[in-house]
């Protein structure tokens, strides 16, 4: 396995180029095919399993975001669930190659469909643990009765501790960020943390305002993540990250926020600020609400406005 420290410099550079105070980008260059009008979703990549440390594994590919699992002495704990039942069943097949131990617990980092819609691939009746806000969003989204059978049956507010054999695991909620229900799954003995969609590389951070996410909260949460005694961070859409990568992302976000704040004080309109950052409006898919860019989210958070209230340029 290529240790995260080996890729730290590359990720640091990518984060700096994309989010530094002087960066200029267009939403058209954002590698998010789902946002392109009439563009088909990309074909799923082959599912792969990467050992991170000890019994901790990361699963990439398939349909949906990165997931993970921990192989204990008598049982397996899984973190997130991909987007489809088929991909989840592929994860179970990969686990079976490593151990005969059954999956006994499922932990959820947040409520996005690419992290939870594959829950139906697991056996029914298992403990499913999430932050309470995540459970609420899943309850709103899960209309199908088959999915509803997998709603989290155990929730927490700020912290949940559990043990799988001798392994201690903590679920930590540091406040609203990507959503208002983000959970960090922390293995303190191994210094590994699964952080869901709290960090991206090669693209802007993503804030779900409809789930009460906030760019200001993201900075506060990233500071708490940096303070963890961890040196490997598993995000939903990247290779393993090192602490320097999280620090670089935080510095870049802080720089962007400072620049937007200065332009707001100068009386710049939202359109003028977007132009200064090179942000263009992405095409809107039929039946879907437009997703504000990260710069727009910063502006809205700083001004307290809603998107429809933001003054346009001349």
N, C-alpha and C positions, 0 to 999 in steps of 0.2 A: 504494500500500500504506500502511495506517495503521501508522506506526512503533510498535514496542513501547513506547517511552517515553510515547506518548500515552495508552496504556491502563494504564500503571503504577499510577497513583493508584487506579483502579477495582479492579484486582486486589489491590493492597495492602489496600484497605478490605475486600474480600471475604475475604481470608486472615485479616485481623485479627478480623473478626466471627465467623468459624468456629472459629478455633483459639486465640484469645486466652485467657489464664489463666482468665477468668471466663465463657467461652462456655458456652452451654447449647443442646444440640441433641438431636434424636432421630434414630436411624438410619432412621426412616421417612421423614425429609425428605431423606435422601441421594439425589441424583438418579442412582441406579443401578438401572434397571428390572430387571436380571437378578436382583437380590436379592429382588424382590417375589414372593411365592408365587403361582404360576399366572399371572403377568403375562407376556404375550408380549413378546419383544424388540422394540425400536423399529425401524421401517422405516429402512433406510439413507438417509442424506442424500445429495444429489447430490455427486459427486466434484468437487472444485475444486482448482486449482493456484495457489499464491501464491508469487511471487518474493520471496525474503528479501533476498538481496544477491548481486550478480554472477550466477554460474551456479548458486547454491544455491536450491532450491525446497522448499516444504512442500506436502504433499498432505493435504487434509482430506476427510471424507465417505467415501462408499462403505461397505463393511463392514469394521469394525475401526478401529484407532487411527490417529492421524496418522503419516504416513511422510514421507520426503524423498528428494531426489536432487540430484546435482551433475552439470551438463553440462560436461564437459571438452572440450579441443580435438579429441580423437579418440574419446572414450569417455564413458560415463555410469556413475556410481556411485550405487547406491540404498541407502537406509537404511530397514530394516524392510519388511514385506511384506503389511500388511493381514491380514484374517481369511479371505478367500476367494480362490480362483483367479480368479473373475470380476472382483473389484475390482483385483487385481494386473494383470490384462490391461487394465483401464481405465487404470491408471497408465501402462502401456507405450504405450497409444494416445495419452495426453497427452504423453508424452515425444517420441513420433514427430512431434507437431505442432511441437515446438521444435527438434528436431535429428534428422538421419539417423544420428547416432552410436549404436552399439550399447551395451546394458548389458553391462559387463564384470566388475563386482564388486558384491557385496551385503554390507552390514554389518548386524549384528543388535544391537540395544540390550539385549534380554533375551528370555526364553523364553515370555512369555505368548502364548496362542493368537491374540489379536487383533493381534499383531505378527508372527507367524511362519507361521500356517496357510495363508496365501496364497502361500507360496513356490513352489508348484507352477505358478503362473501365469508364472514366469520360464523362459527357456530352460534346459535341463539342462546340467550340467557347469561352471557358473560357480563362481568362488571365492566361498564363503560364509564370512565371518569373524565369530567371536563370542568372548566370554570363555569360558574352559574350563568354568566351572560352567554357563553357559547351554547349552553343547553337551550337557552331561550331562543337564540337565532336558529338553531337546528329544529326546534319545535315549530317555528314559523315556516321553515322551508320544507320540512318533511311532510308532504301531503299523502304520499303512498303509505298504506298500512304496513307493507313489508319493511320500509325504512323506519317507520315510527317504532317498530319493535326494537330498534337499536338506538333509540334516544338515550343519552347518558342517564344512568340510574344512580349515579353518585356525583355530587357536585361540591365545589368548594368556592370560597370567596377569595382569599389571599394565598393560602398555602395548604397543601395536602402532602403528608408523608406516608410512605409505605415501604415495605421490605419484600424482596423476592429472595428467599433464603437469607444469605448474609449480606445481600446487596441492598443498600439504602437508596431510595429514589425520592426526589422531591418535585412536586408540581408547584410552580411559583407564578403568581399573577402580580405584575408590577404596575398595572394601570392600563388605561386605554392607549392604544398605539395603532397597529394595523387594524384591529377591531377593539371593542371594549372587553373582549373575553379571551385575549391571548394568554396562553400558558407556556411557560418554559419547563421542559422536563429535564431535570438536573440529576446527574449521577456524581455526587461529590467525591466518592472514593476513586473514581476513574477520571475526574476532571473533564467530563463530557456533558454538553448541554444540547438538547434539541430545541430549536427556537422558532419553528414554524416559519411564518412569512414576515418575521421581524427584521430580516436582512436579505437584500438582493445584491447580486453582482451583475455588472453589464447592463443595468437598466435602473431607472429611478425607483425609489421605494414606492410601495403601493399602500394607499390609505383608503379604507372603506368607510366613507363618511356616513353611509346608510346604516352601518353597524357601529356608529359612534367612535370611529377611529379618529386620530388626530396626529398631525405632524409634530406638534409640541410634545404630546405624550410619547411619541416614538423616540424623541431625543432623551426624555427622562428614562424610558425603559432601556434604551441602549446603554445608558450610563450604569444602570443597575446590572445589566448583563456583563459589562466590562468588569464590574466589581466582583463577579463570581470567581471563585477559585477553580477556574476551568481553562483549558487551553485548546479544546476542540469544540467547535460549534457546528451543528448540523442544521442547515436551513432547508426550506421547502423546495428551493429551485436553484441550488448551486452545489458545487463540490464542497467538501468540508472546509470550514474557515478557521483561522487562528485569531487570537485576541487582537493582534495588530490590524487584521481586516475589519473587525468591529470598530476599533478605534478610528480607523481611516474613514469608515462610513459615517461615524458620528461627527468627526471634524468637518466632513464635506457637507453634511446636512446643516450643521451649525453655520457654516459659511453661506450657504444658500439662504437660510433664514435671515441672517444678518443683512444680506444684500437686499432681499425683498423688504425687510423692515425699513431700511434706509430709503428705498424708493417710495414706500407708502408715506413716510414722513415728508418726502419731497412733493407729495400730491400726485404721484403717477397713478394712472388708471390701471386696471387689471390688464387691459389689452396692451398697454405700453410696457408693463412688466413682462408679460408673456413674450412680447417682441424682443425685449432686451435679452431674454434667456433663450431665444430661438425656439420657443414652444409654439407649435401649430396645432390647431384643433384636429383631432382624429375623426375619421368618418364614424358615424353612429350606426350601429346595426339596427335593423328594424325590430321594434318591440323591446329595445333595451335603452335604459337611461344613459345619457352621455357620462363618461367617467372623467372627472376633472384630473388634469395633470398634477404632478406633485407640487409644482410651483403655484398652481391655482389653489391647492389645498393649503399651502403655507399662507398665501394671501388671505384666504377665507378664515383661517385660524387666527391670524393676527388682527384682522379687522372685525371679526365677529359677524360677518355678513354671510348670507346665503348666496349661492351662485347667481340666482336670478336678480339679486339686489346689487351685485357687483357692477359699478359703473363701467360702461364701455368707453372706448376711446372716441375721438372726434370722427 
